[in-house]
Amino acid sequence: MSYYASFQGRVYLGKRDINGLPIEVRSPGNVADLKLSLKTEVLEHYESQSGQRSLDHRMIKSKSATINLSIEEFTKENLALALYGTHVATTGGTVTDEPVGGAAPVVGDRYFLAHPKVSTLVVKDSAGTPATLTLGTHYTADTDFGALQFLDATGLTAPFKASYAFGDVSEIGIFTQPLPERYLRLEGLNTAQGNAKVLVELYRVAFDPLKELALISNEYNKFDLEGSLLADSTKPYDAVLGQFGRIVQI
């Protein structure tokens, strides 16, 4: 009987506790591609008696495996994993008299506040009796990004000072965390076999940082994560199933 395969399914990633068991397991969302690649490094021996220099023996020197998955959902958890970072929730607050524009603001240039997601913005100058700048006359503001552009500074005294409130945001750092290891699980369906269920478990995957992130694109964005499959010493060595993972046909 032929057994053809074409898989779909939901991927789960989890951290590991001190006993090697998966914890904090979550799905990264839609995974467009998931590939497992195995390879061996071998030593080859060639005989030197026949005049043919024939290959007569191969010895495996090392075994390795890599995993590659294409993630389509740009959640803070996925980006933190890909960027070797962590995500933090920054609580909103207020700012009073933040200097903006420097000593000599240039009309038409864009200047940035210390925070995005700005509201109740008031900009004043530094005269003895400060003048309040008028939105639309003296400057424009992009309150989502926290950016100002001056239109007319005639009669005003620099530096200008901005007071505002800012909202809660999520921030993700880059290269702030050590190499991340994850337990990976695929709860799959073989669509070539009437959606027969297939379970794939990889016990330890050490992920590399993402190689490329398309920040401007005309396509649906996704990013590829690649990692190395590591032996899990918390699993007993089994000559049948080993310490790396398993595929279960249900």
N, C-alpha and C positions, 0 to 999 in steps of 0.2 A: 504494500500500500504506500502510495506517495504521500509525503508530508511537506506541503509547501508552506511558505511563511511570508507574511506581510504584517508587521506589527504596528499597533497604536497603543496608547495607554497613558496613564498618569504616573509622573515621576514624583518621588518624594525624597527629600534630603533631610538628614538629621545630624545633630552633633552626637558624640559618644560619651557615655559616662565612664567612670574609672574601671568598670567591669567590661567595657567594650559594647555595652548595649545602647541602642539608639534612643536619644532623647530629643526633645524640642523638634520633632519631625513636622515638616510642612512641605507643601507642594510649591515649587517655583512658578506654577502656572503652566501655560501651554509650552511644551518643549517640541520644537519642530523636527529636530533630529537628535538621535541618541545612538552613539556608535562605540563599540568596544573593539579594541585592536590588540592582538597578542603578538609578541615576537620573541625570538630567541637569538642569543649571540652564540655562535658555535666556533669551535676550533676544528679545522679540517686537516686531515693527514693524507699525504700523497706518498705512494710507494716509490722506491728508487731502484728497483731491480729489473723491471721489464723494458725499460727504455720508453715507456708510455707516460710515465709520471701520473698514473691513474689515482683518482680519489678512492681511498679504500676504507676511510673511517671518518666519522663526524662525532664530536663530543660537545654536548651542550655546556657552555660556559656560564650563561646566565639566562634568566627568563624575566620578561617584563610585560606590562600591559598598560595601555592608556585608554582613557574614556573621554569622549567628546560629546558635548551637548549644546544645542542651540536654543537659547532662551529668548522668548519673545516679550515677556512682561517685565517692564522696567520698575519693579517695586524697590523700595528702599532696602529690603532684605537681599534681593538678588544683586543689586548694585554693590552693596557692602561686601558680599562674597566675592564678586568679580574684581573689585578694586582693592582687596586686602584692607578694607576699612571697617568702620562701624557706623551705624546710624544713630543719631541722637535727636531728641526732640528739644528744640530751643523754645523756651517760653517767651512770649511777647512782653513788652514793657514800654517805657517812654524814654525819650532823649530830649535834652534841653540844650540849646545853643551849640549844636555841632557845627564846627566850621566847614564850609563847603565852597569850593571854587578857588581856594588859595588867595594869595595877596592881590592878584589882578585877574579876576575871572574874564574869560574870553567869550564874547557873545558867539553862540553857535556851537561851542564845545559842550560835550556831555560830561557831567560830574556825578559821582556816585555817593550815596549815603552809606553809612555803616551797616544798615539793615534793609532788606526788602520788605514787602507787604506793609507799606506805610499808610497811615491815615492821619487825619487832623493835622496836616502839614502847615506850618507857618514859617516863612522865611523873612528875616529882618536884616538890616544892614548894621554897621558899627558906628553910626553917628552918635553924638552926645545924647540926642533924643532919637533912638532907633526908628527908622522908617520901615514899615511893613511892605514887602514886595507884593505886587498883585499878580496872581496867577493868570496867565494868558496875555499879560502886558509886559511884565518883567521877566517871566520865566514860564516854562512848561514843566510838567512833572509826570513821570511814569511811576505811579505809586506802587504798582506790583513789583517792579524791579528796584525801586528806590533810587531813581535817577532823575537829575535835573538838567535842564538846558536853558541858559540865560538868553533872553531876547533883547533886552535893553537895560543897560546899567547907568544910563545918564542921570547924574545928580545923586547917585547912591554912593555910599562909603563902604568899601571892602575892608576886611573880609565879611562875607555874608554868613549868617548863622541860621541853622534849621532846627526847629523843635517839632517833634512828631511822636506819634505812637506807632509801634510795630507789632505785628501779629506772630502767632506761633508758626514755626516752620520745622521741617525735618532736614537735617544736614548729614551728609555722608563724606567722611574723610577718605583720603587715598594713601595707601601704604602706611597705615597706622597699626596694623595687626599682623601677627605672625602667620606663617603658612597655614591655611585652614584645611582641616580634615573633615570629611563628611561620610556618613553612611548613605548609600544610594539604593533606592528600591524602585523598581518598575512594576506596577500592577497592570499588565498588558493584555491585549486582545490580539489573537492571530486572525486577522480578517480574511486570510486565505483558507482558513479551516473553520469557517462558520463561527467566528469570534470565540474560538477556544481560548481559555484563560491561561496566561503564562506569567509566572512570577520570577523576577530577576532581583537578586540581592548582591550588592558589592559592599563588603564590610568596611573597607577603608579606602577612600579616594582622597589623595592630596592634590588640591586644585592649584594650578598655576594662575597668575593674574591674567585678566583678559588681554588678548593680543591687539584687539582693535575695537573701538567704540565709535560708530558713525554718529557724529554729533549733528550733522546736517545731511539729509538724505531724501530722495524722492520715493523711496521704497518703505515698506513696513520695516521698522528697525528690529534687529535682533542682535544678540551678541553670543559669541562662541566661548565656551569654557572648556579647557582641556586639563586633565589631571592624570596622575599616575596611580595605578592600583597597587596598594601595599598589602603585605601579609599581615593578618590579624593574629597576633600572638595570644590573644585571649581565647581563640578557638583551638581546640585540640587538633593536632595534625592528623589528618585523615587521608589515607591513600586514595580514597574514592572522591571525596568532596573538597579536601584541601582547606586552606586558610584564607582564600581570596574572595570567594563568593560562590553563588550557585544559580542555576536556572532550573525552575520547576515547571514542568508541563502539567497543568491541572486538568 
